[in-house]
Amino acid sequence: MKCPGTDMKYWKPGDIFDIDCPKCGKRVEFFKDEVKRKCKCGHLIVNPKIDFACAEWCPYAEQCVGDVPEEIKAKHKQELRESVRERIGIEMKKYFGTDFKRVNHALKVARYAEQILKVEGGNPLVVLGAAFLHDIGIHEAERKYQSSSGRYQEQEGPPIAREILTKLEIEKEIIDEICDIIGHHHHPREEETLHFQILYEADWLVNIEEEGIAGDREKLEKLIAKVFQTVTGKKLAEELYLKPLA
């Protein structure tokens, strides 16, 4: 069977295109499935529009992209990871629908989680996946128990998150870790992972404002000392909620 990506009967306008050689400036024609082509001046050009999406699953991918420079592969993998994170956010929005309160809460938690993540390190897919989906069990908790209590969220959230993440074809190990975080995100264990801690702190950064704790300085100081274990998270909490009150 011929790969549809390389079968020209499936191609569209623009799948054959010209680019300027970065060395001599001459026009070089590319087919969309060509990894690289040599200009008449001898300069080797990597196809800037090559799409490696099929390489994530195709058993013959190495025959197509095996000789692609490692920096190009790395860039594409990063783009794929970012795309998956965006899709988790989209699925969260679809699930909550017009419940803009929960959508906005999740988005704010994800923004804070990303800020902490950039400094403290960790797997962005795990942390941001958990941030987008940490409260995904609220609707089921309210439907079954007429309560949005944290323990009911933790009980109902993981099966829904697992269904969403499985549909997006995320690796089982990543799904398991995200669901584990969701399943106790209000109740940290005695020893926690960095991924959990980042989500926990990001959630509190939002909850402090939403629950009206921000005006009680004494309570805030005790809460920040207890909750925030990362340097970045603690600094954010102090800058957001303590300094304006000084």
N, C-alpha and C positions, 0 to 999 in steps of 0.2 A: 504493500500500500504506500502510495506517495504521500509525504507529509503535506497537509493542506497549506501550511505556511510557505512551502517552497513551490507549490503548484500554481503557475502563473494564471490559470483560469479563475482563481479565487482573488487575484490581486485587484487593487483599486487604483484610481489615479493618484499619483504621488508616491507609489511604491517603487518607481524608478525615478531617480532624481540626481541632480548635479550638486556638487559642493566645490568650493575653492580649495585648492591645495594650500595648506598653511606655509609651505616652503617657497613655492614659485608663483602661486596665485592662479595657476591654470585650472580650468574646470575639469572635474573628474566625475564620471558617471558611476553611480552606485545602484545596484539592485538591493531591495530592502533586506534580503536574506544573506547578503554578503557581509562577512565579518570585517574584512579589510581588503583594500585594493592599493596597488602601487601606481603612483603617478608616473608620467613619462620622465620626470626629473629624477626618479628613483626613490622619492620619499614614500614611505609606507603609511597609509592613512587608515585609521580604524573608523568603521561606519558609525557616525554619531547618532543615527536613528535606529540602530539595531535593537530589537526587542527580544530579551532573553526570557520572557515570562514562561514559555513552554519548557525551558531548561529546568524549571523547578520540578517537573514531573516526568518529562519524556525520557524513556530509557536510552534513546539514541542521541541525547543532548551533546555528549562529549564529541561526537562526530561533527557537530555544527559549531560549538563554541569552545572546544578544547584549547584552541590556540589564541583565545582572547586574552589580552593583558590582564594581569591580576587586579590592577587598580580599576579597570573597567568593570570586572566582575564584582568587586567589592562595592563599587558605587551602585551597581544595579541591585545587589542584595540589600543595601541600605534603603534604596527607594522602595523595594518590595516590603520591607519591614514597616516603613512609614505608611505605606498604602494599607497594610493590614490593620495598623492601629487606627487609621482613619475610618476603616470599615467597621471596626468595633464601635466607635463613636456613633456612626450612622445607625447601626443596629440598635444601640441604646436609645437613640432618639425615636426610632420607629416603634420600639417597644413601649416607651412611655407616652408616645403620641402627643396629645395636647396637655399633658401634665408638665407644664413648663417649669414648675417649681423643682421637680426632680431632675429634669433635663439640665437646668441651669446649675443646680447643686453639683451634679456629676461633672459638668464642664469646668466648674471652678476648682473642684478637687483635682481634676486631671491637670489643670494649669499649675497649681501649687506642687503637685507630685513631680511634674516635669522640671520645675525649678530646682527642687531638692535633688532629683535624679542626676541632673547635669553636673552637680558638684560632688555628690556622694557616690555616684556610680550605681551599677545595677543593670538589669535587663529591662529596657524600655517597654518591651512588649508585655512582660509580666506586670510591671508597675502601672502602666497606663491602661492595660486591659482591666486590671483590678479597679483602677480609679473610675473608669467609665461604668463598670458593672457592679460596683460594691453594693449599691442599694437596689439592685434589680429585682429583689424579692419583695419589695414594699407592697406592690399591688396585690400579690398573692397573700401576703400577711394580712392585709386589710380585708381581703375577701373572705379568708378562712377564719380569722380570729378577731376581726373588727379592731385590729391594733397594728400600729407600725413599729411596735417595740423592737429593739435591736435584736433580741434573741429570735424573734419570728422572722425578721429579715435574714438572719444568718441561716435559718433553717430552710427557708424557701428560695433563697437566692442561688445557691450553687447549681441545682438542676436546670434552672433557666439559663444561667450563664454558660453551663456546659453545652446546652443545645445550640446557643448562639455561636459559641467558639468552634464547636464541631462543624457546624454549617460552613464556617469560614475556613475549614480545613487546617486549623492550627494544630501543631504537634501536641500529642497527648500529654507529655510531660509539662508543657506550658499550661495547658488547660487545667491539669491537676493542681498546679501551684496557684493559679488564679482562683480556682474554686475553693481551695483550702483557705486562702486569704479572705475571700468573701464570706466563708463559713464561720469566721470568728473575728470579723473586722472591728467589732465593738469590744472584744474581750481578748486582749493580748495574752499570750502564754508567758510563762516565767522566762523563757529564752525565745527570742524572736529573730526572724530573718531580716536582713536589710530591706528586702522588698516589702514585707509586711509593715515595717516601721515607717517607711516612706509614705505608704498609703495611709496609715494610721495618723501620722502627723498632718498630712495634707487634708484629711477629713476634718481633723480638729481645727485647722486654720479656718475652714469655712464654718464649722459649727459654732465656733466662738462668736462670730458675727451673727449668725442666724438665730442662735439661742439667747442672744442678748446678754452674754457674759462680759462683753467688751467694756461695760461701764463699771465693773467691780474690780478695781485694781488688786486688792488683796487676794481675791479668789483667783484672779488671772495669774498672779505670780506663783501661787501654789500649783495651779494647773499646768503651767508651762514647765515648772521644775519637774513635775511628775511625768508628763506626757512626752515631752520633746527630748529625744536622745541623740539625734543627729545635730551636728554643729549648724548645718544649714537651716534645718527646720526650726531650731531654737532661735537662731538669729532672725528669721522671718517673723516668728511669733512676737518677738520683742519689738522689732521695728514696726510691725503692724498695729500692735495693741498696747504696748507699754510706753513707748516714747511719746506718742501724742498726748498721753495722760500726764506726763511729767511736768 
